[in-house]
Amino acid sequence: MEYIKLNTGIDIPILGSGTNTYGKEGNKYKGEINGDTTELESAIESGYRHFDTAVSYRNEAVVGKAVKESGLDRKEFFLTSKLPTKPEYKEYRESEEAVRRTVEASLEALGGEYIDLYLLHNAWEPLEDIAEVWKVLEDYVDQGKFKAIGVSNFNEEQLGYLLEHSRIKPALNQVVSHPGKWNHAIIEYCKEHGVVPEAWGPLSGVSEENKTTLTQIGDNYDKTWAQVLLRYQIQRGVVVIPKSHNPKRQKANLNVFDFELTEEEIQVIEKM
Ligand SMILES: NC(=O)c1ccc[n+]([C@@H]2O[C@H](COP(=O)([O-])OP(=O)(O)OC[C@H]3O[C@@H](n4cnc5c(N)ncnc54)[C@H](OP(=O)(O)O)[C@@H]3O)[C@@H](O)[C@H]2O)c1
């Protein structure tokens, strides 16, 4: 595994596992929580130590349970969760007390002690309100309950505002990034401003045409189109969190540290 240092001094594993359909009926995002830790167990067994969950996924406790039942030390893991911030989740962040209530529930679900990284799931208006909620997250960093704090789905203007109006700068910005929706501009902006970029949905929405090209590139290294995409993100310094319900694909997605894409191949991929 490779790591990137976040601005609070902790290391984030550059590759983790998404979880947004784990522990749910029918592996559906909106499925009932059934507490099934099968995929988490096989991910841990394969070597994953970095998991990305969120309050809105409703499965933080399932992730917490799998970590506890793994028998490994909590310190072996890097856990990310997110405060829901979209208008429909307004009650989770409408007052300082509401934010603290949400955060305490996340802490409890993920083992009670601390969370490695806590994100604002989305930006909202007015930006001044984001800066107010951010202060509460900063307090949890001061208390040692969050090892780092960051944002998700923030554009340049929103991230720029928070960078200017915060005591502890956002450590990371998690944004969608895959062929057809690379988000190159915000990723470059993050890098320029010391904010680590992270790619969600890295294997989603890939056209058949792009799969063919990526497969041809992968053939040079005995890798699949998916492994080429993950390697691309890692090689450009982007943390990546693929998710699979299939143990073989979980393993394959981890197996991306033994080859290097050429500059030419990168130029083909980044234009997709
Ligand atoms: N911040 C946000 O707003 C936000 C939004 C969405 C997601 N996320 C996070 O990002 C994580 C990842 O995104 P995602 O879950 O949407 O999708 P993803 O990682 O792009 O995966 C999409 C699909 O690709 C398949 N897949 C995985 N590995 C593969 C492989 N090696 N070869 C072929 N197919 C493969 C999986 O199906 P199988 O299960 O059949 O393998 C999966 O359903 C989420 O779980 C969540 O934690 C964050």
The ligand as an SDF file (V2000), in Angstrom:
LIG
                    3D

 48 52  0  0  0  0  0  0  0  0999 V2000
  -18.9820   11.5560   -1.8300 N   0  0  0  0  0  0  0  0  0  0  0  0
  -19.9950   11.1690   -2.5800 C   0  0  0  0  0  0  0  0  0  0  0  0
  -20.9310   11.9480   -2.8680 O   0  0  0  0  0  0  0  0  0  0  0  0
  -20.0360    9.7520   -3.0770 C   0  0  0  0  0  0  0  0  0  0  0  0
  -20.9940    9.3860   -4.0390 C   0  0  0  0  0  0  0  0  0  0  0  0
  -21.0050    8.0550   -4.5060 C   0  0  0  0  0  0  0  0  0  0  0  0
  -20.0830    7.1480   -3.9970 C   0  0  0  0  0  0  0  0  0  0  0  0
  -19.1870    7.5280   -3.0210 N   0  0  0  0  0  0  0  0  0  0  0  0
  -18.2260    6.5340   -2.4460 C   0  0  0  0  0  0  0  0  0  0  0  0
  -17.4130    5.9950   -3.4870 O   0  0  0  0  0  0  0  0  0  0  0  0
  -17.4790    4.5710   -3.4460 C   0  0  0  0  0  0  0  0  0  0  0  0
  -17.2160    3.9840   -4.8080 C   0  0  0  0  0  0  0  0  0  0  0  0
  -18.1660    4.4000   -5.7570 O   0  0  0  0  0  0  0  0  0  0  0  0
  -19.3310    3.4410   -6.2900 P   0  0  0  0  0  0  0  0  0  0  0  0
  -19.6420    2.4750   -5.2190 O   0  0  0  0  0  0  0  0  0  0  0  0
  -20.4050    4.3240   -6.7790 O   0  0  0  0  0  0  0  0  0  0  0  0
  -18.7950    2.7350   -7.5620 O   0  0  0  0  0  0  0  0  0  0  0  0
  -17.4480    2.1580   -8.2120 P   0  0  0  0  0  0  0  0  0  0  0  0
  -16.3800    1.8950   -7.2290 O   0  0  0  0  0  0  0  0  0  0  0  0
  -17.1730    3.0490   -9.3530 O   0  0  0  0  0  0  0  0  0  0  0  0
  -17.9460    0.7150   -8.7150 O   0  0  0  0  0  0  0  0  0  0  0  0
  -19.0120    0.5680   -9.5940 C   0  0  0  0  0  0  0  0  0  0  0  0
  -19.2380   -0.8590   -9.9400 C   0  0  0  0  0  0  0  0  0  0  0  0
  -18.0880   -1.4110  -10.5620 O   0  0  0  0  0  0  0  0  0  0  0  0
  -18.0450   -2.8150  -10.3350 C   0  0  0  0  0  0  0  0  0  0  0  0
  -16.6400   -3.2230  -10.1680 N   0  0  0  0  0  0  0  0  0  0  0  0
  -15.8540   -3.0930   -9.0700 C   0  0  0  0  0  0  0  0  0  0  0  0
  -14.6250   -3.5920   -9.2970 N   0  0  0  0  0  0  0  0  0  0  0  0
  -14.6370   -4.0480  -10.5790 C   0  0  0  0  0  0  0  0  0  0  0  0
  -13.6650   -4.6770  -11.3780 C   0  0  0  0  0  0  0  0  0  0  0  0
  -12.4330   -4.9130  -10.9320 N   0  0  0  0  0  0  0  0  0  0  0  0
  -14.0120   -5.0210  -12.6560 N   0  0  0  0  0  0  0  0  0  0  0  0
  -15.2500   -4.7890  -13.1280 C   0  0  0  0  0  0  0  0  0  0  0  0
  -16.2170   -4.1910  -12.4000 N   0  0  0  0  0  0  0  0  0  0  0  0
  -15.9150   -3.8190  -11.1290 C   0  0  0  0  0  0  0  0  0  0  0  0
  -18.8220   -3.0860   -9.0750 C   0  0  0  0  0  0  0  0  0  0  0  0
  -19.7440   -4.1350   -9.2900 O   0  0  0  0  0  0  0  0  0  0  0  0
  -19.5380   -5.5650   -8.5500 P   0  0  0  0  0  0  0  0  0  0  0  0
  -19.9740   -5.3550   -7.1420 O   0  0  0  0  0  0  0  0  0  0  0  0
  -20.4150   -6.5090   -9.3040 O   0  0  0  0  0  0  0  0  0  0  0  0
  -18.0770   -5.9290   -8.6560 O   0  0  0  0  0  0  0  0  0  0  0  0
  -19.5130   -1.7450   -8.7460 C   0  0  0  0  0  0  0  0  0  0  0  0
  -20.8810   -1.8870   -8.5530 O   0  0  0  0  0  0  0  0  0  0  0  0
  -18.8830    4.3220   -2.8690 C   0  0  0  0  0  0  0  0  0  0  0  0
  -19.0780    3.0050   -2.4380 O   0  0  0  0  0  0  0  0  0  0  0  0
  -18.9200    5.3530   -1.7780 C   0  0  0  0  0  0  0  0  0  0  0  0
  -18.2010    4.8990   -0.6390 O   0  0  0  0  0  0  0  0  0  0  0  0
  -19.1500    8.8110   -2.5790 C   0  0  0  0  0  0  0  0  0  0  0  0
  1  2  1  0
  2  3  2  0
  2  4  1  0
  4  5  1  0
  4 48  2  0
  5  6  2  0
  6  7  1  0
  7  8  2  0
  8  9  1  0
  8 48  1  0
  9 10  1  0
  9 46  1  0
 10 11  1  0
 11 12  1  0
 11 44  1  0
 12 13  1  0
 13 14  1  0
 14 15  2  0
 14 16  1  0
 14 17  1  0
 17 18  1  0
 18 19  2  0
 18 20  1  0
 18 21  1  0
 21 22  1  0
 22 23  1  0
 23 24  1  0
 23 42  1  0
 24 25  1  0
 25 26  1  0
 25 36  1  0
 26 27  1  0
 26 35  1  0
 27 28  2  0
 28 29  1  0
 29 30  1  0
 29 35  2  0
 30 31  1  0
 30 32  2  0
 32 33  1  0
 33 34  2  0
 34 35  1  0
 36 37  1  0
 36 42  1  0
 37 38  1  0
 38 39  2  0
 38 40  1  0
 38 41  1  0
 42 43  1  0
 44 45  1  0
 44 46  1  0
 46 47  1  0
M  CHG  2   8   1  16  -1
M  END
$$$$
